[in-house]
Each structure stands twice: as C-alpha cells, then as structure tokens.
Amino acid sequence: MSHTPSTRQQERIAYRRGRAVRSVLLAAASTAVVGTALTVGITGAPGWERVKESFFDPETAVEYLPAILEGLWLNVKLLVVCATLALALGLFIAVLRTLRGPVFFPVRAMATTYTYSFRGLPLIIVIYLFAFGIPGLRLQGTPDVLWLGAAAIIVTYGAYLAEVFRAGIESVHPSQIAAARSLGLSYRQAMRHVVLPQAVRRVAPPLLNDTVALQKDVGLISLAGPVDAIRAAQIGVAESADFTPYVVAGVLFVLLALPLVAVTDWVTLRAARRQNAGS
C-alpha cells in the first residue's frame, strides 16, 4: 500500500520546491547582471582593442596550439611522476618524524630539517639549484635537466605533503596504537594496518589540494630548459610578438585541473558529511 502525503506535507514540499526554484532564478539573474557588467566594463575600456589584439588573437592561438599541446603532454607525464613520488616521499618523511624514542632523535632531526628547509625555499630557486647546480659538479651519470627539475619539484612538494601526512598520523589517538600492540601487532604493523589507513583518509582533501597546486607548478620545469607547454608558449610569444600563446597555455592548464578540482571538492564534501554523521 503506497503512502499518500498529507495535505500539510504536500504544502511543505511545494513550498520548499518553490524556494529552490526562486533561489536558482535569483542566482542566474545575479550572475547574468555581474557578467554583463564585467563584459561592458572590460570591452568598453579605452585600451581593450589593443589588449584583445595582443592577448586574444584567434589566428595566433590556432597557429601555436599544436606545439603547446605537445608540450602539455610533457607536463601531464611530469605530473603523474612527480605526484606519485612526492606522495611516497612525504609519507616516508612523516613516518620518520613520528618515530618515538631517543635512539631515533637523529632521524627525526634530519626529517624535520628537510621539511623546514624545503618548505621555506621557493620552488624556482630549488629548480635552479638542481637543474644548473648539480650538473656543475661534473659528476658521472648526472641525469638530464628534465629529471633534475622533476627531482626539485618532488623534494619540494614532498616536504609539504610530509606535514599533511604527519598531521593525519598525529590525529589518530595513541590509544589505538596501544590497542593494536596489545593484540600482538608490532609497531610497524600497527602503523600499516591501523594508523596510516585512518590518517590518509582524514587528510585526503588537503592532499588533493596540494596535488592541484603541483599540477600548476610542473609548468616551472620550463625554467630548466625542457619544452613543455609554458616553454612552447614562450617560443610562440617570441616568434609572433603576441601574448596569445600564454593565454592558450593557461586555458589548457585550467582544463587539465578541472577534473582534479572536481574530485577534490567531492572528497571534501564526502569527508564533511561523514564527520557530521559521526558527530
């Protein structure tokens, strides 16, 4: 037997539906007003035609799009490699910083020095040091500047991710480790099976946010010389005396980030709902 809502309940549902429709219409109207005002304000500026010609030239965009796309593929590959290794390095450093006992003090001190140093150094300087300083040592087997630049990105973001992982590990109550040890698990087993799964789940949103930031910063690899999307755009600007290739590269980076940003928002919302349901 199907349930028939009461008259009062039907009125309440209709009222909420009407409010939702009005909210959507109001949001659309306000967005249209703001968008129109911005469009009129920008296109009505005295120098708009010059800016349009220098930054938004369709012919220049079409001409240099293939080269920029080819360079973007290098950025995508670097993103996968750097993100994977930076996450692994960050987790390793975080575990080292959480080791207990005086015998591990040198290890904790070195891990702390690493995180403090590379969190404070600008990434550009680290790339210069790795890409141009290490080859200057003239050591045999020195990697290509592409991999040296990637290493600079990895060690820099590894320091940031280490602090995120450490916050997640320390958020797990010590009693859970004690309970795991009382059941016969070693410290390593307790960390692997009890602490780390909870820690990673709790800090998933900030980890994804740092990955989004990493997605942008892989474009700095162009400072070391490889022809990625940014370097290809720079070459296009030098050849055409037009800044449109930079805009094309920027749009491609935004499109590349959209899926990851959407996943980050979804994970953040899911974590918030889980926390509210638990509270």
C-alpha positions as CSV (number, residue, x, y, z in Angstrom):
1,M,0.0,0.0,0.0
2,S,1.5,3.3,-1.1
3,H,1.9,6.1,1.3
4,T,-0.1,9.3,0.5
5,P,1.4,12.5,1.9
6,S,-0.9,14.6,4.0
7,T,-2.1,18.0,2.8
8,R,0.2,19.8,5.2
9,Q,3.2,17.7,4.0
10,Q,2.3,18.4,0.3
11,E,2.2,22.1,1.1
12,R,5.5,21.9,2.8
13,I,7.0,20.1,-0.2
14,A,5.6,22.6,-2.6
15,Y,6.9,25.5,-0.5
16,R,10.4,24.0,-0.5
17,R,10.3,23.4,-4.2
18,G,9.2,26.9,-4.9
19,R,12.0,28.3,-2.7
20,A,14.5,26.2,-4.6
21,V,13.2,27.4,-7.9
22,R,13.4,31.0,-6.8
23,S,16.9,30.6,-5.5
24,V,18.0,29.2,-8.8
25,L,16.4,32.0,-10.7
26,L,17.9,34.6,-8.4
27,A,21.3,33.1,-8.7
28,A,21.0,33.0,-12.5
29,A,19.8,36.6,-12.7
30,S,22.6,37.9,-10.4
31,T,25.2,36.0,-12.3
32,A,23.9,37.5,-15.6
33,V,24.0,41.0,-14.1
34,V,27.5,40.7,-12.8
35,G,28.7,39.0,-16.1
36,T,27.2,41.8,-18.2
37,A,28.7,44.5,-16.0
38,L,32.2,42.9,-16.3
39,T,31.8,42.4,-20.0
40,V,30.7,46.0,-20.6
41,G,33.4,47.4,-18.3
42,I,36.3,45.4,-19.9
43,T,35.2,45.8,-23.5
44,G,34.4,49.4,-23.0
45,A,37.9,50.3,-21.7
46,P,40.0,52.6,-24.0
47,G,42.7,50.0,-24.4
48,W,40.5,47.0,-25.0
49,E,41.2,46.7,-28.7
50,R,45.0,46.7,-28.1
51,V,44.7,44.1,-25.3
52,K,42.4,42.0,-27.5
53,E,44.9,42.0,-30.3
54,S,47.8,41.2,-28.0
55,F,46.3,38.5,-25.8
56,F,43.2,37.1,-27.6
57,D,44.2,36.8,-31.3
58,P,42.4,33.7,-32.7
59,E,44.8,33.2,-35.6
60,T,47.8,33.2,-33.3
61,A,46.1,30.8,-30.9
62,V,45.3,28.3,-33.7
63,E,48.8,28.6,-35.1
64,Y,50.6,27.7,-31.9
65,L,48.0,25.3,-30.3
66,P,49.6,22.1,-31.6
67,A,53.0,23.0,-30.2
68,I,51.6,23.9,-26.9
69,L,49.5,20.7,-26.7
70,E,52.7,18.7,-27.5
71,G,54.4,20.5,-24.6
72,L,51.4,19.9,-22.3
73,W,51.8,16.2,-22.7
74,L,55.2,16.5,-21.1
75,N,53.5,18.4,-18.2
76,V,51.0,15.6,-17.8
77,K,53.7,12.9,-17.6
78,L,55.6,15.0,-15.2
79,L,52.5,15.5,-13.1
80,V,52.0,11.7,-12.8
81,V,55.6,11.0,-11.9
82,C,56.1,14.0,-9.5
83,A,52.8,13.5,-7.7
84,T,53.4,9.8,-7.2
85,L,56.9,10.2,-5.9
86,A,56.1,13.3,-3.8
87,L,53.3,11.4,-2.1
88,A,55.6,8.5,-1.3
89,L,58.4,10.7,-0.1
90,G,56.0,12.8,2.0
91,L,54.6,9.7,3.7
92,F,58.1,8.3,4.4
93,I,59.3,11.6,5.9
94,A,56.1,11.8,8.0
95,V,56.6,8.4,9.4
96,L,60.2,9.2,10.3
97,R,59.1,12.4,12.1
98,T,56.6,10.4,14.2
99,L,59.2,7.8,15.4
100,R,59.4,7.6,19.2
101,G,62.4,7.1,21.4
102,P,65.7,8.8,21.9
103,V,67.5,6.5,19.6
104,F,65.6,7.9,16.6
105,F,66.3,11.5,17.5
106,P,68.9,12.0,14.7
107,V,66.4,10.6,12.2
108,R,63.7,12.9,13.5
109,A,66.1,15.8,13.4
110,M,67.1,15.2,9.8
111,A,63.5,14.8,8.7
112,T,62.5,18.0,10.5
113,T,65.4,19.9,8.9
114,Y,64.4,18.6,5.5
115,T,60.7,19.7,5.9
116,Y,61.6,23.1,7.3
117,S,64.2,23.8,4.6
118,F,62.3,22.9,1.5
119,R,59.0,24.4,2.8
120,G,60.8,27.7,3.1
121,L,62.8,27.6,-0.1
122,P,61.0,29.0,-3.2
123,L,60.5,26.3,-5.8
124,I,62.1,28.4,-8.5
125,I,65.4,28.5,-6.5
126,V,65.3,24.8,-5.9
127,I,64.8,24.1,-9.6
128,Y,67.8,26.4,-10.4
129,L,69.9,24.6,-7.8
130,F,69.1,21.2,-9.1
131,A,69.0,21.8,-12.8
132,F,72.1,24.0,-13.0
133,G,74.0,23.5,-9.8
134,I,74.2,19.6,-9.9
135,P,75.5,19.5,-13.5
136,G,78.1,22.0,-12.5
137,L,79.6,19.3,-10.2
138,R,80.5,17.3,-13.4
139,L,79.7,14.0,-11.8
140,Q,79.4,10.9,-13.9
141,G,75.9,9.7,-14.5
142,T,74.3,13.0,-13.8
143,P,70.7,12.8,-15.1
144,D,69.2,15.1,-17.7
145,V,68.0,18.5,-16.6
146,L,64.4,17.3,-17.1
147,W,64.8,14.8,-14.4
148,L,66.8,17.1,-12.2
149,G,64.0,19.7,-12.5
150,A,61.4,16.9,-11.7
151,A,63.5,16.0,-8.6
152,A,63.4,19.6,-7.4
153,I,59.6,19.5,-7.7
154,I,59.4,16.2,-5.9
155,V,61.6,17.1,-2.9
156,T,59.8,20.5,-2.5
157,Y,56.3,19.1,-2.6
158,G,57.4,16.1,-0.5
159,A,58.1,18.5,2.3
160,Y,54.6,20.0,2.1
161,L,53.0,16.6,1.9
162,A,55.0,15.2,4.8
163,E,53.5,17.8,7.1
164,V,50.0,16.9,5.8
165,F,50.6,13.2,6.4
166,R,52.1,13.9,9.9
167,A,49.0,15.9,10.9
168,G,46.9,12.9,9.8
169,I,49.1,10.4,11.8
170,E,49.0,12.5,14.9
171,S,45.3,12.9,14.7
172,V,44.9,9.2,15.4
173,H,44.5,8.7,19.1
174,P,47.5,6.9,20.7
175,S,45.1,4.5,22.4
176,Q,44.5,2.9,19.0
177,I,48.2,2.1,18.7
178,A,48.2,0.8,22.3
179,A,45.2,-1.4,21.5
180,A,46.9,-2.8,18.4
181,R,50.1,-3.5,20.3
182,S,48.1,-5.3,23.0
183,L,46.7,-7.6,20.3
184,G,50.2,-8.7,19.3
185,L,50.9,-6.3,16.4
186,S,54.3,-4.8,16.1
187,Y,54.7,-1.0,15.9
188,R,55.2,-1.3,12.1
189,Q,52.1,-3.5,11.7
190,A,50.1,-1.1,13.9
191,M,51.2,1.9,11.7
192,R,50.4,0.0,8.5
193,H,47.1,-1.6,9.4
194,V,45.6,0.8,12.0
195,V,47.1,4.3,11.9
196,L,48.0,5.0,8.3
197,P,44.6,4.0,6.7
198,Q,42.8,6.4,9.1
199,A,45.4,9.1,8.6
200,V,45.3,9.1,4.8
201,R,41.5,9.1,4.8
202,R,41.4,12.1,7.1
203,V,43.9,14.2,5.2
204,A,42.7,13.2,1.7
205,P,41.2,16.7,0.9
206,P,44.4,18.7,1.7
207,L,46.5,16.1,-0.1
208,L,44.4,16.6,-3.2
209,N,44.6,20.3,-2.8
210,D,48.4,20.1,-2.8
211,T,48.2,17.9,-5.9
212,V,46.2,20.6,-7.7
213,A,48.9,23.1,-6.8
214,L,51.5,20.6,-8.1
215,Q,49.6,20.4,-11.3
216,K,50.3,24.1,-11.9
217,D,53.9,24.1,-10.7
218,V,55.0,21.4,-13.1
219,G,54.9,24.3,-15.6
220,L,58.0,25.7,-13.8
221,I,60.0,22.8,-15.4
222,S,60.4,25.2,-18.3
223,L,62.9,27.1,-16.3
224,A,65.3,24.2,-16.6
225,G,65.0,24.2,-20.4
226,P,62.6,21.3,-21.5
227,V,60.0,22.4,-24.0
228,D,56.7,22.0,-22.1
229,A,53.5,23.9,-22.6
230,I,54.9,27.1,-21.0
231,R,58.2,26.9,-23.0
232,A,56.3,26.3,-26.2
233,A,54.1,29.3,-25.4
234,Q,57.2,31.4,-24.7
235,I,58.7,30.4,-28.0
236,G,55.4,31.4,-29.7
237,V,55.4,34.8,-28.0
238,A,58.9,35.4,-29.1
239,E,58.1,34.5,-32.7
240,S,54.7,36.3,-33.0
241,A,55.3,39.3,-30.7
242,D,51.9,38.3,-29.3
243,F,51.0,37.1,-25.8
244,T,48.1,34.9,-27.0
245,P,50.2,31.6,-26.7
246,Y,50.5,32.3,-23.0
247,V,46.7,32.6,-22.7
248,V,46.3,29.3,-24.7
249,A,48.7,27.6,-22.3
250,G,46.8,29.0,-19.3
251,V,43.5,27.8,-20.6
252,L,44.9,24.3,-21.2
253,F,46.2,24.2,-17.6
254,V,42.8,25.2,-16.3
255,L,41.1,22.4,-18.3
256,L,43.7,20.0,-17.1
257,A,43.0,21.0,-13.5
258,L,39.2,20.8,-13.7
259,P,38.8,17.0,-13.2
260,L,41.2,17.0,-10.2
261,V,39.5,20.1,-8.7
262,A,36.1,18.3,-9.1
263,V,37.4,15.2,-7.4
264,T,38.9,17.3,-4.6
265,D,35.6,19.1,-4.0
266,W,33.7,15.7,-4.0
267,V,36.2,14.2,-1.5
268,T,36.0,17.2,0.8
269,L,32.2,17.2,0.7
270,R,32.1,13.5,1.4
271,A,34.5,13.9,4.3
272,A,32.4,16.7,5.8
273,R,29.3,14.6,5.6
274,R,31.0,11.6,7.2
275,Q,32.2,13.8,10.0
276,N,28.8,15.4,10.6
277,A,27.2,12.0,10.6
278,G,29.7,10.8,13.1
279,S,29.1,13.7,15.4
